[in-house]
Amino acid sequence: MPVLSVRPKEQCKYDIVSLGEVLIRLDPGDERIHTARHFRVWEGGGEYNVARGLKRCFGKDAAVVTAIPDCPIGRLLEDLIQQGGVSMEYVKWVPYDGVGRAARVGLNFTERGFGVRAAVGCSDRANSAASQLRKGDIDWQRIFGRDGVRWFHTGGIFAALSPGTPEVVLEAAAAAKQHGTIVSYDLNYRPSLWKFIGSQAKAREVNRALASSVDVMIGNEEDFSAALGFEVAGLDEHLSALDPANFKRMILEVVKSYPNIKVVATTLRHAKTASLNDWGAIAYAGGAFFDAAFRPNLEIYDRVGGGDSFASGLIYALLEGKPAGEAVDYGAAHGALAMTTPGDTSMAGLKEVEKLVKGGTARVDR
């Protein structure tokens, strides 16, 4: 029996629409940010990456809702998004003032770690066009009503961009629910985004307000604690001593507090070194927990985007009507594969994911 009641494809133009900022990522390859002379350019963003993964790996029709300034940098971002196959028909193009004072494209610099040297990220995204989206800017009735969408995805990164973006999420989620669209939300707690707008207390206030509109909640162990205020017993400050049993007890508290949430899913990652991780995932649905096949000592090339690829694999399986046990394995397999290549976005194919899924089956823990 399907975990969720998803709108049939014949009623909908898109399988998924994501709401969020799309950044230009500057990647120094095997060099360091502060000494690099050459950068490779990617597009990426926590919410957008999920839609792109569903399009490129899983063949689903996907679109993104965001805002982009009409300038050469914005058109570079357009070209990158188009290469990913994600529709831009709902993008809001905003005028450019010549210097980016009023609106700009956000930048992210990320260097990959190796061994004992951790990955380093540095963002330059203040006053981005997407952060200035406000309630009423997007015609959600057209998107969810006239056009039709099976699944809507957004998250805590977009919600943290400005005081107005949580209102956009609430407006979008209300329209999605009105038309029977499934709503998923990745908590994606980033302390740097919340630091100057109320820090953790504000993050909890905003995410608790949004949680009441969500069908599928995604996040890691830190997200649920920092962004929603649900403490995990026995969790140390480095997130390295997590007992899955304690995390499952916390999830039960989440769904008790928010009975509207039908599925909770999370990756369980322990970074032994920057290039060697233990990797697993769990999902809660229908009163039961499902553990993905555990992959100890997973050798990885680039940690960016693993959680987003987990989300897109999970969503793909749920869109296909697969049981929760299979869905969490699709998510974990896609996330593991994404971390074997550079960049934010998945370069895996469906056959690769399915082959990895067949190598290990989910275990049910009731």
C-alpha positions as CSV (number, residue, x, y, z in Angstrom):
1,M,0.0,0.0,0.0
2,P,1.5,3.4,-0.9
3,V,2.7,5.5,1.9
4,L,1.2,8.7,0.5
5,S,-1.7,9.6,-1.7
6,V,0.0,11.3,-4.6
7,R,-1.8,13.0,-7.5
8,P,-1.8,10.9,-10.7
9,K,0.6,12.0,-13.4
10,E,-2.1,12.6,-16.0
11,Q,-3.5,15.5,-13.9
12,C,-0.1,17.2,-13.5
13,K,2.3,19.1,-15.7
14,Y,5.2,18.5,-13.2
15,D,6.2,15.7,-11.0
16,I,8.0,18.1,-8.7
17,V,8.4,21.8,-8.2
18,S,11.1,23.1,-5.8
19,L,11.2,26.5,-4.2
20,G,14.6,27.9,-3.2
21,E,17.7,29.9,-4.1
22,V,20.0,28.7,-6.9
23,L,23.6,29.7,-6.3
24,I,26.6,29.7,-8.6
25,R,29.2,27.4,-6.9
26,L,32.9,28.1,-7.6
27,D,34.9,24.9,-7.1
28,P,38.7,25.0,-6.8
29,G,39.0,21.3,-7.5
30,D,41.8,19.7,-5.6
31,E,43.2,23.2,-4.6
32,R,42.3,25.5,-1.7
33,I,39.9,28.4,-2.0
34,H,42.5,31.0,-0.6
35,T,45.2,30.0,-3.1
36,A,43.3,28.9,-6.2
37,R,43.7,30.5,-9.6
38,H,41.1,28.5,-11.4
39,F,37.6,27.6,-10.4
40,R,35.1,25.3,-12.0
41,V,31.5,26.6,-12.2
42,W,28.4,24.6,-11.1
43,E,24.9,25.6,-10.2
44,G,23.4,24.4,-6.9
45,G,21.1,24.9,-4.0
46,G,19.6,22.7,-1.3
47,E,16.1,22.8,-2.7
48,Y,16.9,23.0,-6.4
49,N,19.3,20.0,-6.2
50,V,16.4,17.8,-5.3
51,A,14.4,18.8,-8.4
52,R,17.5,18.4,-10.6
53,G,18.2,14.9,-9.2
54,L,14.7,13.9,-9.9
55,K,15.0,15.1,-13.5
56,R,18.5,14.0,-14.4
57,C,18.7,10.7,-12.6
58,F,15.1,9.6,-12.3
59,G,13.6,11.1,-15.4
60,K,10.8,13.1,-13.7
61,D,9.4,16.4,-15.0
62,A,10.8,19.1,-12.7
63,A,10.6,22.9,-12.3
64,V,12.2,25.4,-10.0
65,V,10.7,28.6,-8.4
66,T,13.3,31.2,-7.7
67,A,14.3,34.8,-8.6
68,I,17.3,35.7,-10.7
69,P,18.7,39.1,-11.8
70,D,18.6,39.8,-15.5
71,C,22.4,40.2,-16.1
72,P,25.2,38.1,-17.6
73,I,25.8,36.3,-14.3
74,G,22.0,35.5,-14.1
75,R,22.1,34.3,-17.7
76,L,25.1,32.0,-16.8
77,L,22.9,30.6,-14.1
78,E,20.1,30.1,-16.6
79,D,22.4,28.2,-18.9
80,L,23.6,25.9,-16.1
81,I,20.0,25.2,-14.9
82,Q,18.9,24.4,-18.5
83,Q,21.7,21.9,-18.8
84,G,20.2,20.1,-15.8
85,G,16.8,19.9,-17.6
86,V,14.9,21.7,-14.9
87,S,12.1,24.0,-16.2
88,M,12.5,27.7,-15.5
89,E,9.0,28.8,-16.5
90,Y,8.2,29.9,-12.9
91,V,11.4,31.9,-12.4
92,K,11.0,35.5,-11.5
93,W,13.5,37.6,-13.5
94,V,14.3,40.9,-11.7
95,P,16.0,44.1,-13.1
96,Y,19.7,44.5,-12.6
97,D,21.1,47.8,-11.3
98,G,24.5,47.4,-12.8
99,V,26.4,46.6,-9.6
100,G,24.2,44.0,-7.8
101,R,23.3,46.4,-4.9
102,A,19.6,45.8,-5.3
103,A,19.6,42.1,-6.3
104,R,22.3,39.7,-7.3
105,V,23.2,36.0,-7.8
106,G,24.4,34.3,-4.7
107,L,27.9,32.7,-4.8
108,N,29.2,29.7,-2.9
109,F,32.8,28.6,-2.7
110,T,33.4,25.0,-1.6
111,E,36.7,23.1,-1.4
112,R,36.6,19.4,-0.9
113,G,38.4,17.9,2.1
114,F,40.8,15.0,2.1
115,G,41.8,12.8,5.0
116,V,42.3,14.8,8.1
117,R,41.5,18.1,6.3
118,A,37.8,18.9,6.4
119,A,35.8,20.4,3.6
120,V,35.5,24.2,3.7
121,G,32.6,26.3,2.5
122,C,32.3,30.1,2.1
123,S,29.1,31.8,0.9
124,D,28.7,35.3,-0.6
125,R,24.9,35.6,-1.0
126,A,23.6,38.6,0.9
127,N,20.9,40.6,-1.0
128,S,20.4,37.8,-3.6
129,A,17.3,38.1,-5.8
130,A,15.8,34.9,-4.3
131,S,16.2,36.2,-0.7
132,Q,13.9,39.1,-1.7
133,L,11.0,37.0,-2.9
134,R,7.8,38.0,-1.0
135,K,4.3,36.7,-0.5
136,G,2.3,37.5,-3.6
137,D,5.2,37.4,-6.0
138,I,4.4,33.9,-7.4
139,D,1.1,32.7,-8.8
140,W,0.8,29.5,-6.8
141,Q,-2.8,28.9,-7.9
142,R,-1.5,28.7,-11.5
143,I,1.3,26.3,-10.5
144,F,-0.7,23.9,-8.3
145,G,-4.1,24.5,-9.7
146,R,-4.1,25.1,-13.4
147,D,-0.8,23.4,-14.3
148,G,-0.8,20.7,-11.6
149,V,2.1,19.4,-9.5
150,R,2.5,16.0,-7.8
151,W,5.1,17.0,-5.2
152,F,6.3,20.4,-3.8
153,H,9.7,20.6,-2.1
154,T,11.4,23.4,-0.2
155,G,13.5,23.8,2.9
156,G,15.2,25.6,5.8
157,I,17.9,27.2,3.7
158,F,15.4,29.2,1.7
159,A,13.4,29.9,4.9
160,A,16.5,31.4,6.5
161,L,17.4,33.8,3.7
162,S,15.3,36.8,4.9
163,P,12.3,37.7,7.2
164,G,10.0,37.4,4.1
165,T,10.9,34.0,2.8
166,P,9.1,31.9,5.5
167,E,5.9,33.7,4.4
168,V,6.5,32.6,0.8
169,V,6.9,29.0,2.0
170,L,3.7,29.1,4.0
171,E,1.8,30.7,1.0
172,A,3.1,28.0,-1.3
173,A,2.4,25.1,1.0
174,A,-1.2,26.3,1.6
175,A,-1.8,26.4,-2.2
176,A,-0.1,23.0,-2.6
177,K,-2.3,21.4,0.1
178,Q,-5.4,23.0,-1.4
179,H,-4.8,21.1,-4.7
180,G,-3.7,17.8,-3.2
181,T,0.1,18.2,-3.8
182,I,2.5,16.5,-1.4
183,V,4.7,18.9,0.6
184,S,8.2,18.0,1.7
185,Y,10.6,20.1,3.7
186,D,14.3,19.6,4.4
187,L,15.3,21.3,7.6
188,N,18.9,21.9,6.4
189,Y,20.0,23.9,9.4
190,R,22.8,26.3,8.6
191,P,24.0,28.3,11.6
192,S,25.6,31.0,9.4
193,L,22.3,31.8,7.8
194,W,20.5,32.3,11.1
195,K,23.4,34.0,13.0
196,F,22.3,37.6,12.5
197,I,18.6,37.1,12.4
198,G,17.9,35.5,15.8
199,S,20.2,32.5,15.7
200,Q,18.9,29.1,16.8
201,A,15.9,30.5,18.7
202,K,14.6,32.1,15.5
203,A,15.3,29.0,13.5
204,R,13.2,27.0,15.8
205,E,10.4,29.6,15.8
206,V,10.3,29.6,12.0
207,N,10.6,25.9,11.4
208,R,8.0,25.0,14.0
209,A,5.5,27.3,12.2
210,L,6.3,25.7,8.9
211,A,6.2,22.1,10.2
212,S,2.4,22.2,10.4
213,S,2.2,22.4,6.6
214,V,4.5,19.5,5.9
215,D,3.7,15.9,4.8
216,V,7.3,14.6,4.5
217,M,10.0,16.0,6.9
218,I,13.7,15.5,6.0
219,G,16.8,16.3,8.1
220,N,19.8,15.0,9.8
221,E,20.4,14.5,13.6
222,E,21.5,18.1,14.1
223,D,18.6,19.6,12.1
224,F,15.9,18.1,14.3
225,S,17.6,19.3,17.4
226,A,18.8,22.7,16.3
227,A,16.0,23.7,13.9
228,L,13.0,22.2,15.7
229,G,14.1,21.8,19.3
230,F,13.7,18.1,19.7
231,E,16.7,16.8,21.7
232,V,18.3,13.4,20.9
233,A,19.5,11.6,24.1
234,G,23.2,10.8,24.1
235,L,24.1,13.0,21.2
236,D,27.6,14.6,21.7
237,E,28.6,18.0,20.4
238,H,30.4,16.5,17.4
239,L,27.4,14.4,16.4
240,S,29.7,11.3,16.4
241,A,28.1,9.2,19.1
242,L,24.6,8.8,17.8
243,D,22.6,5.9,19.0
244,P,19.9,5.3,16.3
245,A,17.5,4.0,18.9
246,N,17.6,7.4,20.7
247,F,17.1,9.2,17.3
248,K,14.0,7.0,16.6
249,R,12.6,7.9,20.0
250,M,13.0,11.6,19.0
251,I,11.2,11.0,15.7
252,L,8.2,9.6,17.6
253,E,8.1,12.9,19.5
254,V,8.2,14.8,16.3
255,V,5.2,13.0,14.7
256,K,3.3,13.2,18.0
257,S,3.7,16.9,18.0
258,Y,3.0,17.2,14.3
259,P,0.5,14.5,13.3
260,N,0.2,16.0,9.8
261,I,3.7,14.6,9.1
262,K,3.4,11.2,7.4
263,V,7.0,10.5,6.7
264,V,10.2,11.4,8.5
265,A,13.5,10.6,6.8
266,T,17.2,11.2,7.7
267,T,20.7,10.3,6.7
268,L,22.9,9.0,9.4
269,R,26.5,10.0,8.6
270,H,29.6,9.6,10.6
271,A,32.6,11.3,9.1
272,K,35.7,9.4,10.2
273,T,37.8,11.5,7.9
274,A,36.8,13.9,5.1
275,S,37.1,11.1,2.6
276,L,35.9,8.1,4.7
277,N,32.4,8.1,6.1
278,D,29.9,5.6,7.6
279,W,26.7,6.2,5.6
280,G,23.2,5.1,6.4
281,A,19.6,6.4,6.6
282,I,16.3,5.7,8.4
283,A,12.7,6.5,7.6
284,Y,9.5,6.5,9.6
285,A,6.2,5.9,8.0
286,G,2.9,4.2,8.9
287,G,4.0,3.6,12.5
288,A,7.2,1.7,11.6
289,F,10.9,2.5,11.1
290,F,12.9,1.4,8.1
291,D,16.7,1.2,8.1
292,A,18.5,1.6,4.8
293,A,21.4,-0.8,4.0
294,F,24.3,0.5,6.1
295,R,27.6,1.3,4.3
296,P,30.5,1.5,6.7
297,N,33.8,3.1,5.5
298,L,32.3,4.6,2.4
299,E,35.1,6.2,0.4
300,I,33.8,9.6,-0.9
301,Y,35.1,12.2,-3.3
302,D,33.0,15.2,-2.5
303,R,30.5,15.5,0.4
304,V,28.4,18.3,-1.1
305,G,24.9,17.4,-2.1
306,G,24.7,13.9,-0.5
307,G,21.7,14.9,1.6
308,D,19.9,16.5,-1.4
309,S,20.5,13.4,-3.5
310,F,19.2,11.3,-0.6
311,A,16.0,13.4,-0.7
312,S,15.5,13.1,-4.4
313,G,16.0,9.3,-4.3
314,L,13.5,9.0,-1.5
315,I,11.0,11.2,-3.3
316,Y,11.3,9.3,-6.5
317,A,10.5,6.0,-4.9
318,L,7.5,7.5,-3.0
319,L,6.2,9.1,-6.3
320,E,6.5,5.6,-7.8
321,G,4.3,4.2,-5.0
322,K,7.1,2.1,-3.6
323,P,7.0,1.1,0.1
324,A,8.9,3.2,2.7
325,G,11.5,0.5,3.1
326,E,12.4,0.6,-0.5
327,A,12.2,4.4,-0.6
328,V,14.8,4.9,2.1
329,D,17.2,2.5,0.3
330,Y,16.7,4.5,-3.0
331,G,17.6,7.7,-1.1
332,A,20.6,6.2,0.6
333,A,21.9,4.7,-2.6
334,H,21.5,7.9,-4.6
335,G,23.2,9.9,-1.8
336,A,26.1,7.5,-1.7
337,L,26.6,7.7,-5.4
338,A,26.4,11.5,-5.5
339,M,29.3,11.7,-3.1
340,T,31.6,9.9,-5.5
341,T,31.6,12.8,-7.9
342,P,32.4,16.6,-7.6
343,G,29.8,19.3,-7.5
344,D,26.5,19.9,-5.8
345,T,24.3,17.9,-8.2
346,S,24.0,14.2,-8.8
347,M,25.7,12.6,-11.8
348,A,24.3,9.1,-11.1
349,G,21.9,7.2,-13.4
350,L,18.8,5.3,-12.4
351,K,20.4,1.9,-13.3
352,E,23.3,2.7,-11.0
353,V,21.0,3.5,-8.2
354,E,18.9,0.4,-8.7
355,K,22.0,-1.8,-8.8
356,L,23.1,-0.4,-5.5
357,V,19.7,-0.8,-4.0
358,K,19.7,-4.5,-4.9
359,G,22.9,-4.9,-3.0
360,G,21.2,-4.3,0.3
361,T,17.6,-4.3,1.5
362,A,16.0,-2.2,4.2
363,R,15.3,-3.7,7.7
364,V,12.0,-3.0,9.5
365,D,12.1,-2.1,13.1
366,R,8.6,-1.8,14.7
